Amino acid sequence: MSMKIGDRIRIIESVIVYHHPEHRQQAFDLKGMEGEIINIISDWEGRPLSASLPLLVKISEKFKVHVCNSEVEILKKTESY
């Protein structure tokens, strides 16, 4: 199942970050957190790109994170028109 911008996702793998706004410079595990895909990195300046962490997910107003497809599950698909 392909993911699209606007899809609601949940992080299903242990992803440790150090830039969470409420836990600065401390290890914080994102497993179980939910968010929305706001960008899928597939090109840079018009050239194809195979990013290792292609999904940009907005977890909260102040926090966005890059993850890979295998670290998330889709909760709600964006409607296609």
C-alpha positions in Angstrom: 0.0 0.0 0.0 1.5 3.3 -1.1 1.5 6.3 1.3 0.5 9.8 0.3 0.7 13.3 1.7 -2.1 13.7 4.2 -2.2 10.1 5.3 -2.5 9.7 9.1 0.2 7.3 10.4 1.4 5.6 13.6 5.1 4.9 14.3 5.3 1.2 15.0 9.1 0.8 15.4 11.4 2.2 18.1 12.7 5.5 16.7 15.0 7.4 19.1 15.3 11.1 18.5 17.1 13.9 20.5 15.3 16.9 19.0 11.7 16.5 20.5 10.8 19.9 21.8 9.7 18.7 25.2 12.7 16.4 25.7 15.6 18.4 24.2 19.0 16.6 24.1 17.4 13.5 25.8 16.8 10.2 24.1 13.0 10.0 23.3 11.3 7.0 21.7 8.6 7.9 19.1 7.1 4.4 19.1 3.3 4.6 19.3 3.1 8.3 18.4 0.7 9.4 15.6 1.0 12.1 13.0 0.3 13.2 9.4 2.6 12.8 6.4 3.3 16.3 5.2 6.0 15.5 2.5 7.5 12.5 0.7 11.1 13.1 -0.4 11.5 11.6 -3.9 13.5 14.3 -5.7 15.9 17.2 -5.1 15.9 20.1 -7.5 14.2 17.9 -10.1 16.5 15.0 -9.8 15.4 11.6 -8.5 16.5 10.9 -5.0 16.4 7.8 -2.9 16.2 9.2 0.6 16.8 6.8 3.5 14.1 8.5 5.6 11.7 9.7 2.9 8.6 10.5 5.0 8.3 13.8 6.7 5.7 13.4 9.5 4.1 16.2 11.5 3.6 14.9 15.0 2.6 18.2 16.6 2.7 21.9 15.8 6.3 22.2 17.0 7.6 18.7 16.0 8.3 17.1 12.6 10.4 14.0 12.0 11.8 12.1 9.0 11.0 8.3 9.1 11.1 5.4 6.6 8.1 3.4 5.3 8.9 0.3 7.4 8.7 2.3 10.7 5.1 3.4 10.2 1.6 2.0 9.6 -1.3 3.8 7.9 -4.2 4.7 10.2 -6.3 6.7 7.8 -5.8 7.2 4.0 -6.3 10.5 2.4 -9.3 10.6 0.1 -8.4 10.6 -3.6 -10.5 12.6 -6.0 
